[in-house]
Amino acid sequence: MNKNKNANPAPPLPAPPSQYQMTPEMWEERIRIWYADHQGMTRDEAEMEYLKIAQDLGMYGVNYFNITNKKQTELWLGVTALGLNVYESENKLEPKISFPWSEIRNISVDDRKFTIRPTDKTAPNFVFFSKNSRMNKLILDLSIGNHDLFKRRRKPDTIEVQQMKAAAREEKRRRQIEKDKLAREKHLREEVERQKAELEQRLYQYQDEMRAANDALRRSEETAELLVEKSRIAEEESMLLTQKATEAEQECQRAHIISAKTQEEKIAMEHKVREAELLVSTLVEEGERRATEAERLQQELIRARIAEKQAKEKLGSFIQSINGSISHSVANSTALNASLLNASHSLLNSSTPHLPASTSISHGLSGSTSHHHMAIGSTGDLPDLTLGGSTDALESSYARPPDLMSLDLLNDTDVDQLSLEIEKERGEYLERSRHLQQQLQHLKSEIEVLKVEENQTVLDAVYHEQLRSGETKYSTLRRTRSGTTKTRVAFFEEL
C-alpha cells in the first residue's frame, strides 16, 4: 500500500486498562491482531458488532441519577429503554428492583419529589427524591422519551417506516452485492499476483538453469581447448620419437659398416647394435603408445565439440521458449491488472455517495440522545406526565388528547414476551458469532495473567462474581422484576 504524506494520521489508541499490567505496545499489538482478523468488515458492520457485544453488559444504555427514598437511603436511579432500575449506592451493576414501563401509568415531579403511579391501582405510589432539582427536568424528559419509544416499538409500523425499512433492506442488499463483487475482484487480483509470483519464481529458476548451462558450456570449451593442446603436444612428441628412431637406425647402419673393419670392433659393434636395436624397439613402442594416445585424445576432442554443439542448440531453444512464455504471461498480467483497476475505480465511484464522511460510536450515541429530545417534544400521547400540580403550562403541554383518555399500557405478559424475544435474538446472535465469542474468551484468558489485583474496582469484583455464579444482565432483570408491583414498592421503601 502506498503511503500518502498528506493523509490524515490514525487516531491515537486508548490507553490500556489500569486493571491490567500492560504496556501501550502490548495493547496496540492485540488491537492490530483483532483488526487483521476482521479484515473486509465495513465500518457500519464493525460498529453494529461492537454494539451487539456491548448490549449484554449490565451498565449499557443506563443513565444514573442520585436519589433517596423516604428513609434518606443513598441510591441510584437507572433510566433505561425497558424501565426504571434502582441500584445500591456502591453497586451500579446489579439492580435491586426494576419497574418496566408497562407497569408505570404516570410520572409527576414536585420540587425534588418524584411520584410514579403504577398501572396496578392496588399498589401504592413509587416515591423517591432527587439530590439536585436541576436534574429533575432531565430525569422526566428521559423517562418520557424512553416510555414513548417503548410504546412506539410495540405499535405496527406505519407506511413511512415500512418504506424506510424496505429502502434500508435494499441498500443493505446493494452493499452486500458490491461487497461480494469487490471480494471477487480482490480474489482475482490475489490470483494474478500469485501467478505473477510463480512466473517470477520460474524466471529465477530458468535464469539459474541458464547460468548453470553457460557454466557447463564454458567448462566444455575449456576442456576441448585443453584436449587440443594435449593432442598437439602428443603429435610433437611422436614426431620427435620418430626422428630419434630414424637417427638410431642410421647409427645402427654406420655401426654395421664400422664392424667390418675388425673383429673386436665387430663384437663391439654387435653389442652397440643390440643396444641400438633395443633402444629402437623401445622408441618404437613409445612412439606407438604416443600415437595411440594422440588418436584417443583426437576422438575425445571430436566428442567434446559434438557435445558443445548440442549444448548451444539446447540453450538457444531454451532461451526462445522462455522469451515466449514470459511475453505471454506479461501480456495476460497487464490485461488483468487493467481490468481490475477499472473495476475498483467503478466500485469506489459507485459506493462513495452512500458512505458518510466520518462516523463514530459517540456520534451514534449523540444521535440517539437528540432523538430522545425529539421524542420528548411530542408527548401528546403520554398519560398525565406533569411537573407538579401548580404548573398549568406543563400540565397543558403534557395533557393527553381526548382520544387517549383511556391508555392501555402493556402488561407483564408483553414484557415477558419482549424478554423472550430479546433472549431468542441474543441466542441466535451468539450462535452466529461463536467464533467471535471464542476470540473474546481467548483474549480474556490472555490478559487474565496480567491482572493487577490492587487496581480492581468494586464493580470488577461484582462482575467476576456474576460470571462465577452464571448470572447475566437478562437473568438479573428477570429476577428483579419478579413479584407484584406492590411488593417491589414495599421493598424499595425498606432499602
C-alpha positions as CSV (number, residue, x, y, z in Angstrom):
1,M,0.0,0.0,0.0
2,N,1.4,3.4,-1.0
3,K,1.7,5.9,1.9
4,N,0.4,9.3,1.4
5,K,2.2,12.0,3.3
6,N,-0.9,14.3,3.2
7,A,-3.2,11.6,4.6
8,N,-4.8,12.2,8.0
9,P,-2.9,10.4,10.7
10,A,-4.5,7.5,12.5
11,P,-6.3,8.4,15.7
12,P,-4.4,7.6,18.9
13,L,-5.3,4.3,20.5
14,P,-6.9,4.4,24.0
15,A,-4.6,3.7,26.9
16,P,-4.6,0.1,28.3
17,P,-6.9,-0.5,31.2
18,S,-5.3,0.2,34.6
19,Q,-6.6,-3.1,36.0
20,Y,-4.1,-4.9,33.8
21,Q,-0.3,-4.7,33.8
22,M,0.0,-4.0,30.1
23,T,2.2,-1.6,28.1
24,P,0.8,0.6,25.3
25,E,2.8,-1.6,22.8
26,M,1.2,-4.8,24.1
27,W,-2.3,-3.2,24.0
28,E,-1.7,-1.9,20.4
29,E,-0.4,-5.3,19.3
30,R,-3.6,-7.0,20.4
31,I,-5.7,-4.4,18.8
32,R,-3.8,-4.8,15.5
33,I,-4.3,-8.6,15.6
34,W,-8.0,-8.2,16.1
35,Y,-8.2,-5.6,13.3
36,A,-6.4,-8.1,11.0
37,D,-8.8,-10.9,12.0
38,H,-11.8,-8.7,10.9
39,Q,-10.4,-7.7,7.6
40,G,-13.1,-6.9,5.0
41,M,-15.7,-5.7,7.5
42,T,-17.2,-2.3,6.9
43,R,-17.3,0.5,9.5
44,D,-21.0,0.2,9.9
45,E,-20.8,-3.6,10.4
46,A,-18.0,-3.2,12.9
47,E,-20.0,-0.7,14.9
48,M,-23.0,-3.0,14.9
49,E,-20.9,-6.0,16.1
50,Y,-19.5,-3.8,18.8
51,L,-23.0,-2.7,20.0
52,K,-24.2,-6.4,19.9
53,I,-21.4,-7.2,22.3
54,A,-21.8,-4.1,24.5
55,Q,-25.6,-4.5,24.9
56,D,-25.0,-7.6,27.1
57,L,-23.1,-5.5,29.7
58,G,-25.1,-4.6,32.8
59,M,-24.3,-0.8,32.6
60,Y,-25.1,-0.5,28.8
61,G,-27.8,2.1,28.0
62,V,-28.3,3.1,31.6
63,N,-28.5,6.8,32.8
64,Y,-27.7,7.0,36.5
65,F,-29.1,9.7,38.9
66,N,-28.6,10.1,42.7
67,I,-31.8,9.6,44.6
68,T,-33.0,8.8,48.1
69,N,-36.1,7.0,49.4
70,K,-38.3,8.1,52.4
71,K,-35.6,6.7,54.7
72,Q,-33.0,9.0,53.1
73,T,-31.0,6.0,51.9
74,E,-28.5,6.9,49.2
75,L,-29.5,5.0,46.0
76,W,-29.0,5.2,42.2
77,L,-31.9,5.5,39.7
78,G,-31.2,4.0,36.3
79,V,-33.4,5.1,33.4
80,T,-33.2,2.5,30.6
81,A,-35.1,1.7,27.4
82,L,-37.0,-1.1,29.3
83,G,-37.9,0.7,32.5
84,L,-36.6,2.2,35.8
85,N,-34.0,0.3,37.8
86,V,-32.9,1.1,41.4
87,Y,-29.3,0.3,42.5
88,E,-27.5,0.4,45.8
89,S,-25.0,3.3,46.2
90,E,-21.9,1.1,45.8
91,N,-23.2,-1.2,43.1
92,K,-24.3,0.2,39.7
93,L,-24.1,-3.3,38.1
94,E,-26.9,-5.3,39.8
95,P,-30.3,-3.5,40.3
96,K,-32.1,-4.3,43.4
97,I,-35.6,-3.8,41.9
98,S,-36.9,-2.9,38.5
99,F,-40.1,-1.3,37.2
100,P,-40.8,-1.9,33.5
101,W,-42.6,0.8,31.5
102,S,-45.6,-1.4,31.1
103,E,-46.2,-1.1,34.9
104,I,-45.9,2.7,35.0
105,R,-49.0,4.8,34.4
106,N,-47.9,8.3,35.3
107,I,-44.8,10.2,36.4
108,S,-45.0,13.6,38.2
109,V,-42.5,15.8,39.9
110,D,-42.9,18.4,42.6
111,D,-39.7,20.2,43.5
112,R,-37.3,17.3,44.3
113,K,-40.1,14.7,44.9
114,F,-40.9,12.2,42.1
115,T,-44.2,10.3,42.3
116,I,-44.7,7.3,40.0
117,R,-48.2,5.8,39.8
118,P,-48.2,2.2,38.7
119,T,-50.9,0.7,36.4
120,D,-51.9,-1.6,39.3
121,K,-54.4,0.5,41.2
122,T,-54.0,-1.6,44.3
123,A,-50.3,-0.9,44.5
124,P,-49.0,2.2,46.3
125,N,-47.2,5.0,44.5
126,F,-43.5,4.7,44.0
127,V,-41.9,7.8,45.6
128,F,-38.3,8.9,45.5
129,F,-36.4,12.2,46.0
130,S,-33.6,13.6,43.7
131,K,-30.5,15.2,45.0
132,N,-30.4,18.0,42.5
133,S,-33.5,19.9,41.4
134,R,-31.9,20.9,38.2
135,M,-31.7,17.2,37.2
136,N,-35.4,16.8,37.6
137,K,-36.2,18.0,34.0
138,L,-33.6,15.7,32.6
139,I,-35.0,12.7,34.5
140,L,-38.5,13.5,33.4
141,D,-37.5,14.0,29.8
142,L,-35.6,10.8,29.7
143,S,-38.5,8.9,31.2
144,I,-40.9,10.4,28.8
145,G,-38.7,9.7,25.8
146,N,-37.9,6.1,26.7
147,H,-41.6,5.5,27.6
148,D,-42.6,6.9,24.2
149,L,-40.1,4.8,22.3
150,F,-41.2,1.8,24.4
151,K,-44.7,2.2,23.1
152,R,-43.7,3.0,19.6
153,R,-41.6,-0.1,19.3
154,R,-44.7,-2.2,20.1
155,K,-47.0,-0.5,17.6
156,P,-47.3,-1.7,14.0
157,D,-45.1,0.1,11.6
158,T,-46.5,3.0,9.6
159,I,-46.3,3.1,5.8
160,E,-43.4,5.6,6.0
161,V,-41.5,3.3,8.4
162,Q,-42.2,0.3,6.2
163,Q,-40.9,2.2,3.2
164,M,-37.8,3.2,5.2
165,K,-37.2,-0.4,6.3
166,A,-37.6,-1.6,2.7
167,A,-35.2,1.0,1.4
168,A,-32.7,0.1,4.2
169,R,-33.0,-3.6,3.2
170,E,-32.5,-2.7,-0.5
171,E,-29.5,-0.6,0.4
172,K,-28.1,-3.4,2.6
173,R,-28.6,-5.9,-0.3
174,R,-26.9,-3.5,-2.7
175,R,-24.0,-3.0,-0.4
176,Q,-23.7,-6.8,0.0
177,I,-23.6,-7.2,-3.7
178,E,-20.9,-4.6,-4.0
179,K,-19.0,-6.2,-1.2
180,D,-19.2,-9.6,-2.9
181,K,-18.1,-8.1,-6.2
182,L,-15.2,-6.3,-4.5
183,A,-14.3,-9.6,-2.8
184,R,-14.3,-11.4,-6.1
185,E,-12.2,-8.7,-7.7
186,K,-9.8,-8.9,-4.7
187,H,-9.6,-12.6,-5.1
188,L,-8.8,-12.2,-8.8
189,R,-6.1,-9.7,-8.0
190,E,-4.6,-12.0,-5.4
191,E,-4.7,-14.8,-8.0
192,V,-3.0,-12.6,-10.6
193,E,-0.4,-11.6,-8.0
194,R,0.1,-15.3,-7.1
195,Q,0.6,-16.2,-10.8
196,K,3.0,-13.3,-11.2
197,A,5.0,-14.5,-8.2
198,E,5.0,-18.0,-9.7
199,L,6.2,-16.7,-13.0
200,E,8.9,-14.6,-11.3
201,Q,10.0,-17.7,-9.4
202,R,10.0,-19.8,-12.6
203,L,12.0,-17.0,-14.3
204,Y,14.6,-17.0,-11.5
205,Q,14.7,-20.8,-11.8
206,Y,15.2,-20.5,-15.6
207,Q,17.9,-17.9,-15.0
208,D,19.7,-20.3,-12.6
209,E,19.4,-23.1,-15.2
210,M,20.8,-20.8,-17.9
211,R,23.7,-19.8,-15.7
212,A,24.4,-23.5,-15.0
213,A,24.2,-24.3,-18.7
214,N,26.5,-21.4,-19.5
215,D,29.0,-22.6,-16.9
216,A,28.8,-26.2,-18.3
217,L,29.3,-24.8,-21.8
218,R,32.3,-22.8,-20.6
219,R,33.8,-25.8,-18.9
220,S,33.3,-27.9,-22.0
221,E,35.0,-25.3,-24.2
222,E,37.9,-25.2,-21.7
223,T,38.1,-29.0,-21.8
224,A,38.1,-29.0,-25.6
225,E,40.9,-26.5,-25.7
226,L,42.9,-28.5,-23.2
227,L,42.4,-31.7,-25.2
228,V,43.6,-29.8,-28.4
229,E,46.7,-28.7,-26.6
230,K,47.4,-32.2,-25.3
231,S,46.8,-33.6,-28.8
232,R,49.3,-31.1,-30.3
233,I,51.9,-32.0,-27.6
234,A,51.4,-35.7,-28.3
235,E,51.9,-35.2,-32.0
236,E,55.1,-33.3,-31.4
237,E,56.4,-36.0,-29.1
238,S,55.5,-38.6,-31.7
239,M,57.4,-36.7,-34.4
240,L,60.4,-36.3,-32.1
241,L,60.4,-40.0,-31.3
242,T,60.2,-40.9,-35.0
243,Q,63.1,-38.6,-35.6
244,K,65.1,-40.2,-32.8
245,A,64.2,-43.7,-34.2
246,T,65.5,-42.7,-37.6
247,E,68.7,-41.3,-36.2
248,A,69.2,-44.6,-34.2
249,E,68.6,-46.6,-37.3
250,Q,71.2,-44.6,-39.2
251,E,73.6,-45.0,-36.3
252,C,73.0,-48.8,-36.5
253,Q,73.9,-48.8,-40.1
254,R,77.1,-46.9,-39.5
255,A,77.9,-49.4,-36.8
256,H,77.5,-52.3,-39.2
257,I,79.9,-50.6,-41.6
258,I,82.5,-50.0,-39.0
259,S,82.2,-53.6,-37.6
260,A,83.6,-54.9,-40.8
261,K,87.0,-53.5,-40.0
262,T,88.0,-55.6,-37.1
263,Q,86.5,-58.5,-35.2
264,E,86.8,-56.6,-31.9
265,E,85.2,-53.7,-33.4
266,K,82.6,-56.2,-34.8
267,I,81.9,-57.5,-31.4
268,A,81.7,-54.0,-30.0
269,M,79.6,-53.1,-32.9
270,E,77.3,-56.1,-32.4
271,H,77.0,-55.1,-28.8
272,K,76.2,-51.5,-29.8
273,V,73.8,-52.8,-32.5
274,R,72.0,-54.8,-29.9
275,E,71.7,-51.8,-27.7
276,A,70.7,-49.7,-30.6
277,E,68.1,-52.3,-31.6
278,L,66.8,-52.4,-28.0
279,L,66.7,-48.7,-28.0
280,V,64.9,-48.6,-31.3
281,S,62.4,-51.2,-30.2
282,T,61.8,-49.1,-27.0
283,L,61.4,-45.9,-29.0
284,V,59.1,-47.6,-31.5
285,E,56.9,-48.9,-28.7
286,E,56.9,-45.5,-27.1
287,G,56.0,-43.9,-30.4
288,E,53.2,-46.4,-30.9
289,R,51.9,-45.7,-27.4
290,R,52.1,-41.9,-28.0
291,A,50.3,-42.3,-31.4
292,T,47.6,-44.4,-29.7
293,E,47.1,-41.7,-27.0
294,A,47.1,-39.0,-29.6
295,E,44.3,-40.8,-31.5
296,R,42.3,-41.2,-28.3
297,L,42.7,-37.5,-27.5
298,Q,41.6,-36.7,-31.0
299,Q,38.4,-38.8,-30.5
300,E,37.7,-37.1,-27.2
301,L,38.1,-33.7,-28.9
302,I,35.6,-34.7,-31.5
303,R,33.1,-35.8,-28.9
304,A,33.6,-32.6,-26.9
305,R,32.9,-30.5,-30.0
306,I,29.8,-32.5,-30.7
307,A,28.6,-32.0,-27.0
308,E,29.4,-28.3,-27.2
309,K,27.3,-28.0,-30.4
310,Q,24.4,-29.9,-28.8
311,A,24.6,-27.7,-25.6
312,K,24.5,-24.5,-27.8
313,E,21.5,-25.8,-29.7
314,K,19.7,-26.7,-26.4
315,L,20.5,-23.3,-24.9
316,G,19.1,-21.5,-27.9
317,S,15.8,-23.4,-27.9
318,F,15.5,-22.9,-24.1
319,I,16.0,-19.1,-24.4
320,Q,13.4,-18.9,-27.2
321,S,10.8,-20.9,-25.1
322,I,11.4,-18.7,-22.0
323,N,11.0,-15.5,-24.0
324,G,7.7,-16.7,-25.5
325,S,6.3,-17.7,-22.1
326,I,7.4,-14.5,-20.4
327,S,5.9,-12.3,-23.1
328,H,2.6,-14.2,-22.9
329,S,2.4,-14.0,-19.1
330,V,3.3,-10.3,-19.0
331,A,0.5,-9.6,-21.6
332,N,-2.1,-11.6,-19.6
333,S,-1.0,-9.9,-16.3
334,T,-1.2,-6.4,-17.9
335,A,-4.7,-7.1,-19.2
336,L,-5.9,-8.4,-15.8
337,N,-4.4,-5.5,-13.9
338,A,-6.1,-3.0,-16.2
339,S,-9.5,-4.7,-15.8
340,L,-9.1,-4.9,-12.0
341,L,-8.1,-1.2,-11.8
342,N,-11.2,-0.2,-13.9
343,A,-13.4,-2.4,-11.7
344,S,-12.0,-1.0,-8.5
345,H,-12.5,2.6,-9.7
346,S,-16.1,1.9,-10.7
347,L,-16.8,0.3,-7.3
348,L,-15.3,3.3,-5.4
349,N,-17.2,5.8,-7.5
350,S,-20.5,3.8,-7.0
351,S,-20.1,3.3,-3.3
352,T,-18.7,6.7,-2.2
353,P,-22.0,8.7,-2.2
354,H,-23.6,6.2,0.1
355,L,-20.9,6.4,2.8
356,P,-20.8,9.1,5.5
357,A,-17.8,11.3,5.7
358,S,-17.0,10.1,9.2
359,T,-18.9,8.1,11.8
360,S,-18.2,7.1,15.3
361,I,-19.8,5.4,18.3
362,S,-20.0,8.7,20.1
363,H,-21.9,10.3,17.1
364,G,-24.4,7.4,17.1
365,L,-25.0,7.9,20.9
366,S,-25.4,11.7,20.5
367,G,-27.8,11.0,17.6
368,S,-29.9,8.7,19.8
369,T,-29.8,11.4,22.6
370,S,-31.1,14.0,20.1
371,H,-33.8,11.6,19.1
372,H,-34.9,11.3,22.7
373,H,-35.2,15.1,22.8
374,M,-37.2,15.0,19.7
375,A,-39.5,12.4,21.2
376,I,-39.8,14.5,24.3
377,G,-41.1,17.3,22.3
378,S,-44.0,15.3,21.0
379,T,-45.6,14.0,24.2
380,G,-49.2,14.4,23.3
381,D,-49.9,10.7,23.6
382,L,-48.4,10.3,27.1
383,P,-50.6,9.8,30.1
384,D,-50.7,12.5,32.8
385,L,-46.9,13.3,32.8
386,T,-46.8,16.6,34.8
387,L,-44.2,18.6,36.6
388,G,-46.3,19.3,39.7
389,G,-49.9,20.3,40.4
390,S,-49.2,24.1,40.4
391,T,-47.7,24.4,36.9
392,D,-50.5,24.9,34.4
393,A,-48.3,25.3,31.4
394,L,-46.6,22.0,31.9
395,E,-49.9,20.3,32.6
396,S,-51.3,21.6,29.3
397,S,-48.1,20.6,27.4
398,Y,-48.2,17.1,28.7
399,A,-52.0,16.7,28.9
400,R,-53.4,13.7,27.0
401,P,-55.7,14.4,24.0
402,P,-59.3,13.4,24.1
403,D,-58.8,10.2,22.1
404,L,-56.2,8.9,24.5
405,M,-58.1,9.4,27.8
406,S,-58.0,5.6,28.3
407,L,-54.4,4.4,27.7
408,D,-53.9,0.7,27.6
409,L,-50.3,0.0,28.6
410,L,-48.6,-3.3,28.1
411,N,-49.0,-5.9,30.9
412,D,-46.5,-8.3,32.3
413,T,-47.2,-10.8,29.6
414,D,-46.0,-8.4,26.9
415,V,-42.8,-7.6,28.9
416,D,-42.1,-11.3,29.3
417,Q,-42.7,-11.8,25.6
418,L,-40.3,-9.0,24.9
419,S,-37.7,-10.6,27.2
420,L,-38.2,-13.9,25.4
421,E,-37.7,-12.2,22.0
422,I,-34.5,-10.5,23.3
423,E,-33.2,-13.8,24.6
424,K,-34.1,-15.5,21.3
425,E,-32.3,-12.8,19.3
426,R,-29.3,-13.0,21.6
427,G,-29.2,-16.8,21.3
428,E,-29.3,-16.5,17.5
429,Y,-26.6,-13.9,17.6
430,L,-24.4,-16.0,19.8
431,E,-24.8,-19.0,17.5
432,R,-23.8,-16.9,14.5
433,S,-20.8,-15.3,16.3
434,R,-19.5,-18.3,18.1
435,H,-16.1,-17.7,16.6
436,L,-16.1,-14.1,17.9
437,Q,-17.0,-15.4,21.4
438,Q,-14.1,-17.8,21.2
439,Q,-11.8,-14.9,20.3
440,L,-13.1,-12.9,23.3
441,Q,-12.6,-15.8,25.6
442,H,-9.1,-16.3,24.3
443,L,-8.4,-12.6,24.9
444,K,-9.8,-12.8,28.4
445,S,-7.6,-15.8,29.2
446,E,-4.5,-14.0,27.8
447,I,-5.0,-10.8,29.9
448,E,-6.1,-12.7,33.0
449,V,-2.5,-13.4,33.9
450,L,-1.7,-9.6,33.6
451,K,-4.4,-8.6,36.1
452,V,-3.4,-6.3,38.9
453,E,-5.4,-7.2,41.9
454,E,-4.7,-3.9,43.7
455,N,-6.3,-1.9,40.8
456,Q,-9.5,-4.0,40.7
457,T,-12.6,-1.9,41.5
458,V,-15.8,-2.9,43.4
459,L,-17.6,-3.2,40.1
460,D,-14.9,-5.5,38.8
461,A,-15.4,-7.8,41.8
462,V,-19.2,-7.8,41.3
463,Y,-18.8,-8.6,37.6
464,H,-16.5,-11.5,38.3
465,E,-18.8,-12.8,41.0
466,Q,-21.7,-12.7,38.4
467,L,-19.6,-14.7,36.0
468,R,-18.8,-17.3,38.6
469,S,-22.4,-17.6,39.6
470,G,-23.6,-17.8,36.0
471,E,-25.7,-14.6,36.2
472,T,-26.3,-12.4,33.2
473,K,-27.9,-9.0,32.6
474,Y,-31.1,-10.6,31.5
475,S,-31.4,-13.1,34.3
476,T,-30.8,-10.3,36.8
477,L,-33.6,-8.2,35.2
478,R,-36.0,-11.2,35.3
479,R,-35.2,-11.7,39.0
480,T,-35.6,-8.0,40.0
481,R,-39.0,-7.9,38.2
482,S,-40.4,-10.9,39.9
483,G,-43.2,-10.4,42.3
484,T,-46.0,-7.9,42.2
485,T,-45.6,-4.1,41.9
486,K,-46.8,-3.7,45.5
487,T,-44.1,-6.0,46.9
488,R,-41.4,-4.3,44.9
489,V,-42.5,-0.8,46.1
490,A,-42.5,-2.0,49.7
491,F,-39.1,-3.5,49.2
492,F,-37.9,-0.1,47.8
493,E,-39.2,1.7,50.9
494,E,-37.3,-0.7,53.2
495,L,-33.9,-0.1,51.4
